[in-house]
Amino acid sequence: MIESHLSIKTRLLVGQLSDARVWPCPVGKAVHYKGGDSCPVCKQPTLNARIYTQHYGLCVGCSDLIGMIGPRFMAMELKTLRGRLTDKQRLFLELIEERDGFACVVRATPEDAMRAIEAARRGDSRYGF
């Protein structure tokens, strides 16, 4: 399952729980072009256009889903079976764990997210990494 489908299915599943809430937390950058002319054929900006890069999201490395499980903050990183954490994603999860939140890596199925939530309910500080 690709991460976007996993995110949707996980949010729908967690949304049915009374003690947990999650929200997507996209991170990335967008490129904008200002000024200059456009190519009359492909409408792409020409070389004399100014390029602006806009970063968005909470921070680089932020988990795919953030939320609450009971009174605790939760960070949920979604990965395919072969997906690997980046160094910045690992640092973010460790930061959440150090601050008494719940940090987890969910792999490939929404059911794995439910196992992570059960771990949080038991009082664990991490799951899946």
N, C-alpha and C positions, 0 to 999 in steps of 0.2 A: 504494500500500500504506500502511495506517495504521501509526503508529509502534509500537503494541503488537505487531502481526504482524511488523513488521521486527525488533523486538527478539528475539522468539522464534526466528525463522528465522536471525538472525545468531548468536545464542548456540548454536544447534544446529550451525551450520556451523563456527564457531570452536572449538567443543568437540571437533571431530574432529582438530584440529591438535595436534601434540606440543609445540610451543613457545609456545603462546598460551592464555590463559585469560581469560574475562570474566565479570563478575557484574553483575546489575542494581543500580542505585543510585537507587531512587525518592526523590523529594523532594516535600514538600508540607505540607499542614496538615490536621488533623482537628479537628472541632468536637464538643465534648461538652456535654451539658446535665446539670446536677445540681440536685436539689431541685425544689420547685414541683410542680404537678399536671400531668397529661396530659389532653389533650382526649379525652373518652370515645369520640368517633367516629374521629378520624384518628390518635390516639395521639401527636401532636406535643406538645412541652412548651409550657406556657403562659408568659405574660409574667413570672411571678414565678420562673422557673427561672434559675439562674446559668449563664452561658455560659463555657466554658473552651476555649481554642484551644491545640492541641498541634502544634508544628512537628516534622517528622521528616525524616530523611535526613542525608547528610553535610554539605551546605551548599547554600544557594540558588545555582543556577547549575551545580551538579555535573552532569557528563555522565551520560547514560542508562546507559551501560555503562562500568565501570572494570575494569582487569585488568592483566595482564602480557603482554609479548611478549618472550620470552627473559628477560633480567634487567631490562628497562626497564618502568617504569610506563606504562600506556596509558589514555587517556580517550577514549571514543568517543561522540560526540553523534549521535543518530539524528534525521534530518529527512525529511519528505516532499520531493518535488521543489520545492514552493513554500515550504516551511518556512524560517523565518529564525531566526538566532541572536539571543537576547536579549543585552543588554549584559553581564549577569552570566555568561551561558554563555560568551561570548567571553573575558571576563576569566579564567574558570576554565581554559579551554583555553590561553590565553597563559601562565598560571601554570605549568601542566604543562610546556609547551614550554620556559619559562625554566629549569626545574629538570631539564632533560635527559630529560624523559619524552617520550612520543609522544602528540600531540593530533590528533584527526581528527573530521571531520564526514562521516557516511555518509548518502548520499541514496538513498532509495527501494528499494534492492535489497541483499540479502546479498552479492551479487557485488561491489558497491562496497566492502563491508567487507573482502573478500579483497584488493582493490586497495590499500586502506589498510594492511592487514597487510604486503603486499609492500613498500610504501613504508617501513614501519617496519623491516623486515628489511634494506633497503638502507641504513639509517642516517638516513633523513629524520626531521625533528622534527615535521612537520605534514603534513596531507593534507586537502584539501577545503574549506579556508576561507582 
